[in-house]
Amino acid sequence: MRMQASIPETIRSYAIMTVGLFIYALGWASFILPAQVVSGGVAGMASAIFYATGFPVEYSYVGINAILLVLAIKILGASFGVKTIYSIAMITLFVRILRGVITEPIVSEAFMATVIGGAISGLGIGIVFMQGGSTGGTDIIAMIINKYRDIMPGRAIMVCDALVVASSYFIFDSVEKMVYGFVTMFTLTYCIDIVLVGRKQSVQMMIFSKHYAEIADAITSQLDRGVTILEGQGWYSKQEMKVIVSIVKKTQVQSVHKIVKQIDPKAFISQEAVMSVYGEGFDVMK
């Protein structure tokens, strides 16, 4: 029964991931490539080869990733799963199709093309990451470096991407093109963060009040959010007190403020944004 229940979820995950891969390929093939901009990662390497030699980007992309996958399996073990291979294959296919369909630049102004392309590509990769997928590329390089050197993967990815973008200067002999590449890279990264974090961002609230029971009941009944009561002591006053702890959606923060203000205007509130919350009423661990 467990296996039967997981099959529809797996199909749904791959379907959503495929949409994300198409969106990523659309941003790359329809905006970034026509603007002759080298972005980060293996896509940037393939673009650089294309601009320098005319060799099709889709073949370079799949070739470089194939080499990296072989190295990764040999050095790190076969732990990448089929989703990475699936992603590489689908991106290659989508880029091939889109390059045949879109023969003229959609946006003629290079800077706008880089911003739009980076935003669309970041949206696509964010969707892929949400489904537990990976596009391979510099992620693999970073993991290999991290095995032999005490360098965090995030920093390794950033350095690799920066080197790829910087290489565009030797192809175009243009600082402007190189800057466009960094703009694309930063826009793409920002949009990935928006997709992964912005929509799900929650807030942890700590409320100090003598009317804790009324506030806790109101949060539970009106906002349908869980509440935990902690034992506390004011160190200056040496008085025992109850502390309300509740994690709510970012959109519910003002509602909590309204509830507290109505019940106890003198209450003390501390709140802090949290990136990920897993459990009932929030995200499911994958």
C-alpha positions, -999 to +999 in steps of 0.1 A: +000+000+000+029+023+008+045+017-026+011+023-044+006+055-025+041+068-034+038+062-072+013+091-078+034+114-056+065+104-076+048+111-109+036+144-096+071+153-084+086+145-118+058+164-136+064+195-116+102+191-120+098+188-157+079+221-158+108+237-138+134+223-162+115+237-192+113+271-175+150+270-169+158+260-205+134+288-217+153+314-198+187+301-210+179+294-246+155+323-253+171+352-234+206+345-221+221+328-252+208+353-278+223+381-256+257+364-259+261+363-221+281+336-202+263+327-170+276+305-142+277+267-140+279+241-168+254+261-188+279+290-188+307+266-198+286+253-227+277+289-237+314+299-237+323+270-259+294+279-283+305+315-286+341+306-291+336+277-316+300+275-326+296+240-312+260+235-301+254+243-264+231+213-258+259+188-268+285+206-247+261+207-218+253+170-218+290+161-225+304+182-196+278+169-172+284+133-183+321+137-175+313+152-141+288+125-133+313+098-140+339+115-118+313+120-091+303+083-091+340+073-090+350+097-063+318+102-042+299+070-050+266+065-068+245+087-046+231+112-070+201+092-080+181+094-113+168+129-108+201+145-117+205+124-148+168+131-157+173+168-153+204+169-175+186+149-202+155+171-202+174+203-202+194+191-232+162+181-250+144+214-242+173+236-252+176+217-285+139+222-292+138+259-281+169+268-302+151+254-332+119+272-326+132+306-313+156+319-340+154+356-332+161+373-299+129+380-279+145+410-262+170+430-283+184+450-254+212+429-238+209+440-202+171+434-201+177+400-217+202+390-190+179+402-162+148+385-177+167+353-186+183+351-151+149+356-134+132+329-155+161+305-151+162+310-114+124+304-112+129+271-130+158+259-109+139+269-077+110+246-088+134+218-095+151+222-061+117+222-044+111+187-058+145+174-045+161+176-080+194+188-091+208+201-123+243+187-116+270+210-130+291+229-105+272+213-076+292+181-084+325+200-087+318+216-053+311+183-036+343+168-050+363+198-038+346+196-004+357+159+000+394+168-003+394+204+010+377+221+040+357+244+017+320+248+020+300+237-011+282+270-014+315+289-015+330+264-040+300+268-063+302+306-061+340+305-070+334+281-099+305+302-113+326+334-110+355+318-129+331+307-156+316+342-160+351+358-159+362+336-188+338+355-210+362+384-211+387+363-231+360+354-256+344+388-262+373+410-250+345+430-233+341+440-196+305+448-204+297+413-214+314+400-183+293+423-161+262+411-178+272+376-169+275+385-132+242+403-133+226+371-147+243+349-121+231+371-092+196+375-106+193+337-110+205+331-075+182+357-060+152+342-078+161+307-066+161+320-030+127+337-035+111+305-047+127+283-020+124+307+010+102+337+003+070+318-002+075+296+028+090+320+053+076+317+087+081+337+119+088+324+154+071+346+180+077+348+218+050+366+238+055+376+274+022+384+291+002+379+323-028+371+301-010+343+283-040+319+285-063+343+267-037+351+240-029+314+235-065+305+231-071+333+206-041+323+185-052+287+185-089+294+177-086+324+153-054+315+134-054+277+138-017+278+149-001+257+176+011+273+208+036+262+234+038+276+269+073+278+285+081+284+322+101+316+327+114+340+354+121+377+352+157+379+365+153+415+377+119+411+393+124+374+402+088+369+393+076+336+376+060+341+343+046+321+313+061+326+278+041+319+247+060+304+218+042+301+184+054+297+148+031+314+123+031+322+086+046+355+077+012+368+066-003+360+100+022+382+120-001+413+120-030+392+131-010+380+161-001+416+169-038+426+167-048+398+191-021+406+216-029+444+215-066+437+221-059+414+251-028+429+267-014+462+252+015+460+277+027+426+265+063+421+253+068+404+219+099+391+203+098+377+168+124+362+144+121+350+108+128+313+103+137+299+069+121+264+071+095+249+093+086+212+089+056+196+105+018+197+107+005+229+091+038+237+075+061+219+050+066+182+047+101+168+050+112+152+018 
